[in-house]
């Protein structure tokens, strides 16, 4: 598999699971299947560990078993993640029947399969350079497959915090100096 070399036109995607972040340089027009393949290869090289036990998490049998999710709110990833629309199977194509008659023409609406094809790449899905996506797969230990629906908190992503980095709970500091007395 040939990796995408960083260049001015490539994007960096941040793919997260648990406390692990995998940075991938991708072409914004690569399909999500290609991105999953690159992610799978990176996980084969480095492994994915459970932060609580330190055990290696077994990878799925193929890259296509990996599911990608996007943040519910891209400005606040702590709100959780939802399954990306590119992960759902496209519904049956709408029949674009010609409407015959005086003054009537085809609606010009794209078929669902055409829209799905556009959304099968980061640029078409409305992502940006530096976007954060979550990843998971069945039997990855997060037990999301036991839940009904697609809960936003079932991605197993742990976002870094100030306390994680420095081991200090800093509740009141707003970045200024000492208190002003005057």
DANOR-V137071 format. One record per residue. N is the residue number from 1. NEAR is the number of other ideal C-beta (glycine too) atoms within 8 Angstrom. Layout:
n=[N:N]
near=[NEAR:NEAR]
This chain:
n=[1:2:3:4:5:6:7:8:9:10:11:12:13:14:15:16:17:18:19:20:21:22:23:24:25:26:27:28:29:30:31:32:33:34:35:36:37:38:39:40:41:42:43:44:45:46:47:48:49:50:51:52:53:54:55:56:57:58:59:60:61:62:63:64:65:66:67:68:69:70:71:72:73:74:75:76:77:78:79:80:81:82:83:84:85:86:87:88:89:90:91:92:93:94:95:96:97:98:99:100:101:102:103:104:105:106:107:108:109:110:111:112:113:114:115:116:117:118:119:120:121:122:123:124:125:126:127:128:129:130:131:132:133:134:135:136:137:138:139:140:141:142:143:144:145:146:147:148:149:150:151:152:153:154:155:156:157:158:159:160:161:162:163:164:165:166:167:168:169:170:171:172:173:174:175:176:177:178:179:180:181:182]
near=[5:3:7:11:6:6:5:3:5:12:13:11:14:11:14:13:12:10:5:9:6:11:8:12:10:14:8:12:7:11:7:14:9:9:14:12:10:13:14:13:10:10:11:8:6:7:8:10:9:10:8:4:4:6:6:7:10:4:9:11:4:6:10:6:9:12:10:15:14:13:13:8:7:8:3:7:10:5:8:10:12:10:9:12:7:10:9:6:3:7:4:4:7:7:4:8:4:5:8:4:5:3:3:6:5:6:6:4:6:5:9:11:8:8:9:10:8:8:10:11:12:14:7:10:13:3:11:5:6:8:12:11:14:15:12:12:10:6:7:10:7:8:7:10:6:4:8:2:4:6:8:10:5:10:13:12:10:7:7:6:6:7:9:6:7:7:4:6:4:8:4:4:6:4:3:4:2:3:3:4:3:2]
